[in-house]
Amino acid sequence: MPTRTSPGTIVMRIDGGSRGNPGPAAFAVVVESADGARLDSLSNSLGETTNNVAEYEALLAALNYALRHHRSRVKVISDSELLVRQMQGRYKVKSADLKPLFQLAQEMSRKLEEFSIEHVRREQNREADRLVNEALDASESSPAVVHSNRRPAASTEPLRARAKYSQGSLQLHASLPLHEGEEVDLEIHRKR
């Protein structure tokens, strides 16, 4: 049953997917006003991972977007029953890969004044699904491409990547759309 959307709430339709499980993966977020007007969208390829990890990456991107844009009322809509039920506390998080993502999503959602998450059927989440498939198609020719309908501001949006520490350096699992010599700030979360 759909929850009522209060004024000032942004609706974030999220989706994640992989071609293979694991396989090439991507996520997408469609940002809408409470009355359904599209405000923004973003998508990103993730390299090789599972469908469920991609779904969580979509949620984390949505929460990060809301916090960076100082939006304190958020309603997330997803076609992933597992993700939604875990975030609602109805399903336990058993996967070692999902636990740190779940914990981070819980921490981020608690920073919001109002947070709700709702499960919908796939047909009701077509635009986010379309953007995931576009990101997957684009990653076949150019990995880790970030898409946003915001013009120059897209370059200031945070990027997420997985890396492995080996012999004194971080080795990324996928390339990032950065320019040669560009400086970045890193925030590292250890995988448990």
N, C-alpha and C positions, 0 to 999 in steps of 0.2 A: 504494500500500500504506500503510495507516494506521500512524503512528508511535506507539510506546508513550508513555503519559502518566505521568510520574513524580508521586509524592505531592507535594502543595503546589502543583501546577501549576493555573493557571486556563486554561480553554478558552474562546476567544473566537471565536464564529461571526460572520463579518462579511459584509456585502453592500452593494453600491451600485448604483444604477440611475438611468437618465434616461428620460424619455418624449420621445423624439426624440434625436438625437445630433449636436449638443447640443440640450438641452431642459431642462425642469424636472427637477431631480435631487435625490436624497436618499441617505442612508446609514443603516445600522443595525448595531448590535453586540449580540449576546446573550452574556452572561458566565455561564459555568457552572463548577462545581467539577470536579475530575478524575473524579468518579463520575457526572457528568451532572446534578447538581442545579442548577437555575437560581438564580443569585445576583443578577443585575441585567440591565438592558437599557437601551439608549439609541438614539435616532435623531434625525436632524436633516435638514431640507431645506437645499439648498445653492444655490438659485437656478438659473440656467441654466448648465449645464456638460455635459461628456460622460460617458458611462457609465464609461469607464476612470478619469477623474478622481474620480468618485464612489466607485469601488472603492478607490482610494488614500486618499480622505478617510475611508472606513470603517476602513482599516488604521491610519491616523494617530490616529483617535479611540480605537481599541482600545489602541494603544501608550500613548497619553497617559493613558488610564484606568488601565492597569496601573502606570505609573510614579507617578501621583498617589496610588494606593492601595497603594503599596509592595509590589507583587506582582512578584517577580523571576523567576518561571518562567511562561512564557506559550506556549501552543500556539494558533496562529491557524488557523481553518478557513475557507476561501473557495471559492466556485464560480467564481471568475475565474482561468482558466488563465493568462492573461497576467500578472496581478499575482503569482500564486504563482511562476511560472517566472522572472519578473524578480527577485523577492526571493531566489530560490534561486540566482541567477546563471546560469540555463540559457538565458534570453533576454536580449538587449541591450535597453536602454531607448533608443529612438530618438526618441520624441515629446518635443518641447520642453516641452509642458505637463506631462508626467509626470516628467521628469528631476528637478526640484526636490523633488517629492513623494517620489520614490524615494529621493533622497539623504537627505531628512529621516527617512524610515522606516528606512533603514539605520542612521543615527546613533542613533535612538531604540532600535532593537532591540539595538544593541551595549551599551546601558546595562543590559540585562537579564542576569541570571545564565544563564538558559536561554531560548532562543527557537527555535521551529520553526513552519513554515507548511506547510499541507497543502491540496491541491486535492481537492474533492469534487464530485460531480454536484449539479446544482441541487435535485433532489428531497431530497438529504440536508442542505439548508440552508434548509428551508421557513420556519422561524420568523424568521430574519433577513430573508428575502425578503418575508414578510408585513409586517414592521415598516417596511421601505423603502416598500412600497406604501401603508401607512397614513400615513407622513410625506408622501409625494407627494400623497395625497388631501387631507390637512390643509393642505398648502401652497397648494392651489388657492384656499382661502378665507382662509388666514392664513399668509403666507410666513414662513419661518425659525422654525417652531415646534420647540422641543426637547421630546422626550418621554423620560421616564425613569420606571421604577417605583419609584425611590427618592423618598421623599416630599420634605421640605424640602431635602435635600441636593442635589437636582437644580440648584438655583439657584447652587450653588458649583462645579458642574462647568464646565470651560472650554468656551467657545463658539469655533467656527472660522468665519471669514468671509473672503471675498476682497474686496479693495478696490483702487481705482485712485487714485493721487495726481494731483490736478489743481488748479491755481491755489491752492496752499497748504493744501489739505485732502484728507483721504481720503474717497472716495466709495464706500460699500459697494454690492456687487452685489445684496444682499438685506437686508431688515430683520432685526434681531435682537430676541429677546424680552427687552428691557430696559425698566425703568421710567424715566419722565421724571426727570431729575436724578441717576440712578444713576451712580456713578463706577466705572470699570473700569481695569485695568492692561492694557497692550498689549504684545505681543511681535511684532515685525514680521520677516517673512522675505521677502527680495526674490526676486521671480520672475526667473529667468534666461532 
